[in-house]
Amino acid sequence: MVVGVSEFFCGSAVTYRDATKRSWLDVDGKCIAEQTAVCRDVAEQMVRGVLRKTPEATIAASITGHLGPDVPPDFDGLVFVGVGQQSASEIQAVEVTKHQLQESGRTARQIEAVGIVFDRLKQRLRGIRADHEPG
């Protein structure tokens, strides 16, 4: 790890199971039952849950999807990425984007998905910086 990273990075939560999403992040079980965990609403709720439970965090990201194998064809390679921010413990807009992964193979898809999350975070951070630069 990088010395001093805790000054900027609060932590992370890996929540593969639906029950973990519900208990750790307060994702609505009814939403998961009706839409599955791979949907726009769950990605948004995951971001909001992290921000609510981590008041010192200023930005959060989530990803939910199917990387294969053995998934229904309509869900194969589908991911939803959520990014949100808060200030003074007030959650601001959460943006969720839908992506169809192009890579094949689980490891290649994991790398592609991480790249998407980082790109979305960079876009949000650029927006934050632009909002706070002296005019």
KOLPASE-629015 format. One line per field, with one value per atom (N, C-alpha, C): chain; x, y, z; residue in one letter; residue number from 1. Coordinates in nm, 2 decimals, padded with zeros to 4 digits, m for minus. Example, Ala and Ser with C-alpha at 12.3 -4.5 7.8 and 13.67 -1.06 7.14 Angstrom:
<rs>
c: [A; A; A; A; A; A] .
u: [01.32; 01.23; 01.32; 01.28; 01.37; 01.29] .
v: [m00.57; m00.45; m00.33; m00.22; m00.11; 00.00] .
w: [00.78; 00.78; 00.78; 00.71; 00.71; 00.79] .
r: [A; A; A; S; S; S] .
k: [1; 1; 1; 2; 2; 2] .
</rs>
This chain:
<rs>
c: [A; A; A; A; A; A; A; A; A; A; A; A; A; A; A; A; A; A; A; A; A; A; A; A; A; A; A; A; A; A; A; A; A; A; A; A; A; A; A; A; A; A; A; A; A; A; A; A; A; A; A; A; A; A; A; A; A; A; A; A; A; A; A; A; A; A; A; A; A; A; A; A; A; A; A; A; A; A; A; A; A; A; A; A; A; A; A; A; A; A; A; A; A; A; A; A; A; A; A; A; A; A; A; A; A; A; A; A; A; A; A; A; A; A; A; A; A; A; A; A; A; A; A; A; A; A; A; A; A; A; A; A; A; A; A; A; A; A; A; A; A; A; A; A; A; A; A; A; A; A; A; A; A; A; A; A; A; A; A; A; A; A; A; A; A; A; A; A; A; A; A; A; A; A; A; A; A; A; A; A; A; A; A; A; A; A; A; A; A; A; A; A; A; A; A; A; A; A; A; A; A; A; A; A; A; A; A; A; A; A; A; A; A; A; A; A; A; A; A; A; A; A; A; A; A; A; A; A; A; A; A; A; A; A; A; A; A; A; A; A; A; A; A; A; A; A; A; A; A; A; A; A; A; A; A; A; A; A; A; A; A; A; A; A; A; A; A; A; A; A; A; A; A; A; A; A; A; A; A; A; A; A; A; A; A; A; A; A; A; A; A; A; A; A; A; A; A; A; A; A; A; A; A; A; A; A; A; A; A; A; A; A; A; A; A; A; A; A; A; A; A; A; A; A; A; A; A; A; A; A; A; A; A; A; A; A; A; A; A; A; A; A; A; A; A; A; A; A; A; A; A; A; A; A; A; A; A; A; A; A; A; A; A; A; A; A; A; A; A; A; A; A; A; A; A; A; A; A; A; A; A; A; A; A; A; A; A; A; A; A; A; A; A; A; A; A; A; A; A; A; A; A; A; A; A] .
u: [00.08; 00.00; 00.09; 00.02; 00.09; 00.08; 00.20; 00.20; 00.12; 00.03; m00.06; m00.19; m00.21; m00.33; m00.46; m00.46; m00.58; m00.62; m00.53; m00.56; m00.67; m00.67; m00.76; m00.86; m00.83; m00.91; m00.97; m01.11; m01.18; m01.18; m01.20; m01.21; m01.29; m01.32; m01.40; m01.49; m01.59; m01.67; m01.70; m01.67; m01.70; m01.83; m01.93; m02.06; m02.12; m02.07; m02.11; m02.26; m02.29; m02.41; m02.52; m02.64; m02.76; m02.78; m02.77; m02.78; m02.68; m02.56; m02.45; m02.49; m02.53; m02.57; m02.68; m02.78; m02.89; m02.83; m02.75; m02.71; m02.60; m02.51; m02.40; m02.43; m02.51; m02.53; m02.68; m02.76; m02.91; m02.97; m02.93; m03.00; m03.13; m03.23; m03.37; m03.39; m03.42; m03.44; m03.55; m03.65; m03.76; m03.71; m03.63; m03.57; m03.49; m03.41; m03.33; m03.42; m03.53; m03.62; m03.69; m03.73; m03.80; m03.71; m03.59; m03.51; m03.38; m03.34; m03.21; m03.11; m03.00; m02.90; m02.82; m02.84; m02.77; m02.87; m02.88; m02.97; m02.92; m02.98; m02.94; m02.98; m03.09; m03.14; m03.04; m03.00; m02.91; m02.77; m02.72; m02.60; m02.61; m02.72; m02.74; m02.75; m02.83; m02.85; m02.71; m02.63; m02.50; m02.42; m02.41; m02.34; m02.40; m02.53; m02.59; m02.56; m02.57; m02.54; m02.40; m02.30; m02.16; m02.15; m02.21; m02.20; m02.27; m02.39; m02.46; m02.38; m02.32; m02.25; m02.10; m02.06; m01.92; m01.93; m01.97; m01.99; m01.87; m01.75; m01.62; m01.59; m01.65; m01.62; m01.69; m01.62; m01.67; m01.71; m01.67; m01.70; m01.71; m01.80; m01.81; m01.85; m01.81; m01.84; m01.89; m01.98; m02.03; m02.03; m02.02; m02.04; m02.12; m02.21; m02.28; m02.30; m02.28; m02.29; m02.26; m02.26; m02.24; m02.12; m02.01; m01.90; m01.89; m01.98; m01.98; m01.88; m01.88; m01.96; m02.10; m02.18; m02.31; m02.40; m02.42; m02.52; m02.62; m02.74; m02.84; m02.78; m02.80; m02.74; m02.77; m02.88; m02.91; m02.83; m02.77; m02.69; m02.54; m02.50; m02.36; m02.28; m02.19; m02.10; m02.17; m02.29; m02.36; m02.32; m02.28; m02.25; m02.31; m02.34; m02.39; m02.29; m02.25; m02.15; m02.21; m02.21; m02.26; m02.15; m02.16; m02.07; m02.15; m02.12; m02.18; m02.09; m02.14; m02.05; m02.14; m02.08; m02.15; m02.06; m02.12; m02.05; m02.14; m02.07; m02.14; m02.24; m02.21; m02.29; m02.43; m02.43; m02.55; m02.51; m02.59; m02.56; m02.61; m02.53; m02.56; m02.60; m02.61; m02.65; m02.57; m02.63; m02.56; m02.59; m02.49; m02.50; m02.47; m02.56; m02.54; m02.53; m02.43; m02.42; m02.42; m02.47; m02.49; m02.38; m02.31; m02.20; m02.22; m02.19; m02.18; m02.03; m01.97; m01.83; m01.80; m01.68; m01.64; m01.55; m01.48; m01.38; m01.45; m01.37; m01.42; m01.33; m01.38; m01.31; m01.32; m01.33; m01.36; m01.25; m01.12; m01.02; m01.01; m01.02; m01.02; m01.14; m01.25; m01.37; m01.35; m01.29; m01.27; m01.18; m01.08; m00.99; m01.06; m01.14; m01.22; m01.32; m01.39; m01.48; m01.41; m01.30; m01.22; m01.19; m01.15; m01.11; m01.23; m01.35; m01.47; m01.50; m01.49; m01.51; m01.41; m01.28; m01.18; m01.21; m01.25; m01.29; m01.40; m01.50; m01.62; m01.58; m01.49; m01.44; m01.36; m01.27; m01.19; m01.28; m01.39; m01.48; m01.55; m01.59; m01.65; m01.56; m01.43; m01.33; m01.30; m01.29; m01.26; m01.37; m01.50; m01.61; m01.61; m01.57; m01.56; m01.45; m01.33; m01.22; m01.26; m01.33; m01.38; m01.48; m01.56; m01.66; m01.59; m01.47; m01.41; m01.29; m01.26; m01.14; m01.18; m01.09; m01.12; m01.15; m01.25; m01.30; m01.25] .
v: [m00.12; 00.00; 00.12; 00.23; 00.36; 00.43; 00.47; 00.53; 00.66; 00.67; 00.79; 00.79; 00.68; 00.67; 00.68; 00.65; 00.66; 00.80; 00.90; 01.04; 01.07; 00.99; 01.02; 00.91; 00.79; 00.68; 00.61; 00.62; 00.57; 00.42; 00.35; 00.21; 00.16; 00.03; m00.02; m00.14; m00.17; m00.29; m00.37; m00.50; m00.59; m00.67; m00.65; m00.71; m00.79; m00.91; m01.00; m01.05; m01.08; m01.15; m01.04; m01.08; m00.99; m00.95; m01.06; m01.03; m00.93; m00.94; m00.85; m00.71; m00.69; m00.56; m00.50; m00.59; m00.54; m00.50; m00.58; m00.55; m00.45; m00.45; m00.35; m00.22; m00.22; m00.09; m00.05; m00.12; m00.09; m00.09; m00.18; m00.19; m00.26; m00.21; m00.26; m00.40; m00.49; m00.63; m00.65; m00.57; m00.58; m00.54; m00.44; m00.39; m00.51; m00.57; m00.69; m00.80; m00.83; m00.93; m00.90; m00.78; m00.74; m00.72; m00.66; m00.62; m00.70; m00.78; m00.85; m00.75; m00.79; m00.70; m00.63; m00.67; m00.61; m00.51; m00.39; m00.29; m00.15; m00.05; 00.09; 00.12; 00.08; 00.12; 00.06; m00.06; m00.12; m00.05; m00.02; 00.06; 00.19; 00.26; 00.39; 00.37; 00.27; 00.24; 00.20; 00.13; 00.10; 00.22; 00.32; 00.44; 00.52; 00.53; 00.60; 00.54; 00.40; 00.33; 00.35; 00.35; 00.38; 00.52; 00.62; 00.75; 00.78; 00.72; 00.73; 00.67; 00.55; 00.48; 00.53; 00.62; 00.67; 00.82; 00.89; 01.03; 01.11; 01.06; 01.14; 01.12; 01.03; 01.02; 01.13; 01.17; 01.28; 01.22; 01.10; 01.04; 00.89; 00.83; 00.68; 00.63; 00.50; 00.44; 00.30; 00.25; 00.11; 00.05; m00.08; m00.16; m00.28; m00.31; m00.44; m00.49; m00.62; m00.67; m00.82; m00.87; m01.02; m01.03; m01.09; m01.11; m01.25; m01.34; m01.47; m01.56; m01.68; m01.76; m01.79; m01.86; m01.92; m01.81; m01.71; m01.61; m01.60; m01.55; m01.54; m01.46; m01.49; m01.42; m01.27; m01.22; m01.08; m01.00; m01.08; m01.01; m01.03; m01.11; m01.15; m01.02; m00.98; m00.87; m00.74; m00.74; m00.61; m00.56; m00.44; m00.38; m00.24; m00.20; m00.07; m00.01; 00.11; 00.18; 00.31; 00.32; 00.44; 00.52; 00.65; 00.74; 00.85; 00.89; 00.99; 01.06; 01.18; 01.25; 01.31; 01.36; 01.43; 01.53; 01.63; 01.74; 01.77; 01.79; 01.81; 01.70; 01.58; 01.46; 01.47; 01.55; 01.56; 01.50; 01.39; 01.32; 01.41; 01.43; 01.50; 01.40; 01.44; 01.36; 01.24; 01.12; 01.00; 00.97; 00.95; 00.91; 00.77; 00.70; 00.56; 00.54; 00.47; 00.45; 00.30; 00.26; 00.12; 00.09; m00.03; m00.06; m00.21; m00.23; m00.37; m00.40; m00.48; m00.51; m00.58; m00.54; m00.59; m00.71; m00.72; m00.82; m00.96; m01.07; m01.20; m01.26; m01.34; m01.40; m01.32; m01.39; m01.32; m01.22; m01.26; m01.17; m01.04; m01.06; m00.95; m00.85; m00.91; m00.83; m00.76; m00.82; m00.75; m00.63; m00.64; m00.53; m00.42; m00.46; m00.36; m00.29; m00.36; m00.30; m00.21; m00.24; m00.15; m00.02; m00.04; 00.08; 00.17; 00.12; 00.20; 00.27; 00.20; 00.27; 00.38; 00.36; 00.46; 00.58; 00.55; 00.66; 00.75; 00.68; 00.75; 00.84; 00.78; 00.86; 00.98; 00.96; 01.07; 01.18; 01.14; 01.24; 01.32; 01.25; 01.32; 01.41; 01.36; 01.44; 01.56; 01.55; 01.67; 01.77; 01.72; 01.81; 01.88; 01.81; 01.86; 01.97; 01.94; 02.03; 02.16; 02.15; 02.26; 02.35; 02.28; 02.36; 02.44; 02.39; 02.46; 02.54; 02.55; 02.64; 02.78; 02.87; 03.01; 03.06; 03.15; 03.20; 03.34] .
w: [00.00; 00.00; 00.00; m00.04; m00.04; 00.10; 00.15; 00.28; 00.28; 00.37; 00.38; 00.30; 00.23; 00.15; 00.23; 00.35; 00.44; 00.46; 00.43; 00.43; 00.33; 00.22; 00.10; 00.07; 00.11; 00.07; 00.20; 00.21; 00.33; 00.33; 00.21; 00.21; 00.09; 00.10; m00.01; 00.04; m00.03; 00.01; m00.12; m00.11; m00.22; m00.18; m00.25; m00.21; m00.33; m00.35; m00.46; m00.43; m00.31; m00.28; m00.25; m00.29; m00.27; m00.12; m00.04; 00.11; 00.16; 00.11; 00.15; 00.10; m00.02; m00.07; 00.02; 00.06; 00.15; 00.28; 00.35; 00.48; 00.49; 00.40; 00.41; 00.35; 00.24; 00.17; 00.17; 00.24; 00.24; 00.10; 00.01; m00.11; m00.09; m00.15; m00.14; m00.19; m00.11; m00.15; m00.25; m00.24; m00.34; m00.48; m00.48; m00.61; m00.67; m00.59; m00.64; m00.69; m00.61; m00.65; m00.78; m00.80; m00.92; m01.04; m01.02; m01.14; m01.15; m01.05; m01.03; m00.98; m00.94; m00.88; m00.99; m01.12; m01.23; m01.30; m01.23; m01.29; m01.24; m01.31; m01.28; m01.13; m01.08; m00.95; m00.84; m00.86; m00.76; m00.76; m00.88; m00.88; m00.81; m00.83; m00.76; m00.61; m00.57; m00.43; m00.36; m00.43; m00.38; m00.35; m00.44; m00.42; m00.30; m00.30; m00.19; m00.05; m00.05; 00.07; 00.12; 00.03; 00.07; 00.13; 00.06; 00.11; 00.24; 00.26; 00.39; 00.50; 00.48; 00.58; 00.60; 00.51; 00.52; 00.51; 00.62; 00.61; 00.57; 00.60; 00.56; 00.42; 00.34; 00.20; 00.12; 00.02; m00.07; m00.21; m00.24; m00.37; m00.35; m00.43; m00.42; m00.56; m00.58; m00.71; m00.68; m00.77; m00.76; m00.90; m00.90; m01.02; m00.99; m01.08; m01.07; m01.21; m01.23; m01.36; m01.36; m01.49; m01.51; m01.61; m01.56; m01.64; m01.70; m01.67; m01.72; m01.64; m01.66; m01.76; m01.69; m01.76; m01.71; m01.67; m01.76; m01.73; m01.85; m01.82; m01.93; m02.04; m02.17; m02.28; m02.28; m02.23; m02.22; m02.12; m02.03; m01.92; m01.94; m02.04; m02.05; m02.09; m02.00; m02.02; m01.99; m01.93; m01.90; m01.76; m01.75; m01.62; m01.61; m01.49; m01.45; m01.36; m01.38; m01.30; m01.24; m01.11; m01.05; m00.99; m00.99; m00.93; m00.86; m00.74; m00.67; m00.58; m00.53; m00.43; m00.33; m00.22; m00.11; m00.06; 00.00; 00.08; 00.20; 00.31; 00.44; 00.46; 00.43; 00.45; 00.37; 00.27; 00.18; 00.05; 00.01; m00.11; m00.23; m00.32; m00.44; m00.55; m00.67; m00.78; m00.80; m00.82; m00.85; m01.00; m01.07; m01.21; m01.23; m01.31; m01.34; m01.49; m01.54; m01.68; m01.71; m01.82; m01.86; m01.96; m01.95; m02.04; m02.09; m02.21; m02.26; m02.28; m02.20; m02.21; m02.35; m02.40; m02.54; m02.53; m02.42; m02.40; m02.38; m02.41; m02.38; m02.27; m02.19; m02.08; m01.96; m01.85; m01.72; m01.68; m01.69; m01.64; m01.73; m01.86; m01.95; m01.93; m01.90; m01.86; m01.73; m01.63; m01.51; m01.53; m01.61; m01.64; m01.71; m01.81; m01.88; m01.79; m01.70; m01.61; m01.51; m01.46; m01.37; m01.45; m01.57; m01.65; m01.67; m01.68; m01.70; m01.56; m01.45; m01.32; m01.30; m01.33; m01.32; m01.41; m01.53; m01.63; m01.57; m01.52; m01.46; m01.34; m01.26; m01.14; m01.19; m01.29; m01.34; m01.39; m01.46; m01.52; m01.40; m01.30; m01.19; m01.12; m01.09; m01.02; m01.10; m01.23; m01.32; m01.30; m01.29; m01.27; m01.14; m01.03; m00.90; m00.90; m00.96; m00.96; m01.04; m01.15; m01.23; m01.15; m01.07; m00.99; m00.88; m00.83; m00.72; m00.76; m00.88; m00.92; m00.92; m00.88; m00.87; m01.01; m01.02; m01.15; m01.17] .
r: [M; M; M; V; V; V; V; V; V; G; G; G; V; V; V; S; S; S; E; E; E; F; F; F; F; F; F; C; C; C; G; G; G; S; S; S; A; A; A; V; V; V; T; T; T; Y; Y; Y; R; R; R; D; D; D; A; A; A; T; T; T; K; K; K; R; R; R; S; S; S; W; W; W; L; L; L; D; D; D; V; V; V; D; D; D; G; G; G; K; K; K; C; C; C; I; I; I; A; A; A; E; E; E; Q; Q; Q; T; T; T; A; A; A; V; V; V; C; C; C; R; R; R; D; D; D; V; V; V; A; A; A; E; E; E; Q; Q; Q; M; M; M; V; V; V; R; R; R; G; G; G; V; V; V; L; L; L; R; R; R; K; K; K; T; T; T; P; P; P; E; E; E; A; A; A; T; T; T; I; I; I; A; A; A; A; A; A; S; S; S; I; I; I; T; T; T; G; G; G; H; H; H; L; L; L; G; G; G; P; P; P; D; D; D; V; V; V; P; P; P; P; P; P; D; D; D; F; F; F; D; D; D; G; G; G; L; L; L; V; V; V; F; F; F; V; V; V; G; G; G; V; V; V; G; G; G; Q; Q; Q; Q; Q; Q; S; S; S; A; A; A; S; S; S; E; E; E; I; I; I; Q; Q; Q; A; A; A; V; V; V; E; E; E; V; V; V; T; T; T; K; K; K; H; H; H; Q; Q; Q; L; L; L; Q; Q; Q; E; E; E; S; S; S; G; G; G; R; R; R; T; T; T; A; A; A; R; R; R; Q; Q; Q; I; I; I; E; E; E; A; A; A; V; V; V; G; G; G; I; I; I; V; V; V; F; F; F; D; D; D; R; R; R; L; L; L; K; K; K; Q; Q; Q; R; R; R; L; L; L; R; R; R; G; G; G; I; I; I; R; R; R; A; A; A; D; D; D; H; H; H; E; E; E; P; P; P; G; G; G] .
k: [1; 1; 1; 2; 2; 2; 3; 3; 3; 4; 4; 4; 5; 5; 5; 6; 6; 6; 7; 7; 7; 8; 8; 8; 9; 9; 9; 10; 10; 10; 11; 11; 11; 12; 12; 12; 13; 13; 13; 14; 14; 14; 15; 15; 15; 16; 16; 16; 17; 17; 17; 18; 18; 18; 19; 19; 19; 20; 20; 20; 21; 21; 21; 22; 22; 22; 23; 23; 23; 24; 24; 24; 25; 25; 25; 26; 26; 26; 27; 27; 27; 28; 28; 28; 29; 29; 29; 30; 30; 30; 31; 31; 31; 32; 32; 32; 33; 33; 33; 34; 34; 34; 35; 35; 35; 36; 36; 36; 37; 37; 37; 38; 38; 38; 39; 39; 39; 40; 40; 40; 41; 41; 41; 42; 42; 42; 43; 43; 43; 44; 44; 44; 45; 45; 45; 46; 46; 46; 47; 47; 47; 48; 48; 48; 49; 49; 49; 50; 50; 50; 51; 51; 51; 52; 52; 52; 53; 53; 53; 54; 54; 54; 55; 55; 55; 56; 56; 56; 57; 57; 57; 58; 58; 58; 59; 59; 59; 60; 60; 60; 61; 61; 61; 62; 62; 62; 63; 63; 63; 64; 64; 64; 65; 65; 65; 66; 66; 66; 67; 67; 67; 68; 68; 68; 69; 69; 69; 70; 70; 70; 71; 71; 71; 72; 72; 72; 73; 73; 73; 74; 74; 74; 75; 75; 75; 76; 76; 76; 77; 77; 77; 78; 78; 78; 79; 79; 79; 80; 80; 80; 81; 81; 81; 82; 82; 82; 83; 83; 83; 84; 84; 84; 85; 85; 85; 86; 86; 86; 87; 87; 87; 88; 88; 88; 89; 89; 89; 90; 90; 90; 91; 91; 91; 92; 92; 92; 93; 93; 93; 94; 94; 94; 95; 95; 95; 96; 96; 96; 97; 97; 97; 98; 98; 98; 99; 99; 99; 100; 100; 100; 101; 101; 101; 102; 102; 102; 103; 103; 103; 104; 104; 104; 105; 105; 105; 106; 106; 106; 107; 107; 107; 108; 108; 108; 109; 109; 109; 110; 110; 110; 111; 111; 111; 112; 112; 112; 113; 113; 113; 114; 114; 114; 115; 115; 115; 116; 116; 116; 117; 117; 117; 118; 118; 118; 119; 119; 119; 120; 120; 120; 121; 121; 121; 122; 122; 122; 123; 123; 123; 124; 124; 124; 125; 125; 125; 126; 126; 126; 127; 127; 127; 128; 128; 128; 129; 129; 129; 130; 130; 130; 131; 131; 131; 132; 132; 132; 133; 133; 133; 134; 134; 134; 135; 135; 135] .
</rs>
